[in-house]
Amino acid sequence: MMPLNLADANQPQIIKKLGGNPELKKHLENLGFNVGGEVSVVNSLGGNLIVKVKESRIAVSDELAKKIMV
């Protein structure tokens, strides 16, 4: 298990755990980050990650990506 910010680009990953407080977990779930769901890093730009979740591309900060364990 590793944080999403360390995952290889364009390699599908399965979300194993969401970290942070309950509000942060709910926010991540609302964005489509669910345990057991698939996510892949598309690109890394200036400390932020572009990730693909459920056919959508979302930009997340490096700090937020560290809370998503794959």
Secondary structure as UniProt FT lines:
FT   HELIX           4..6
FT   STRAND          13..14
FT   STRAND          17..18
FT   HELIX           22..31
FT   TURN            35..36
FT   STRAND          38..45
FT   TURN            46..47
FT   STRAND          48..53
FT   TURN            54..55
FT   STRAND          56..61
FT   HELIX           62..65
FT   TURN            66..67
FT   STRAND          68..69
//
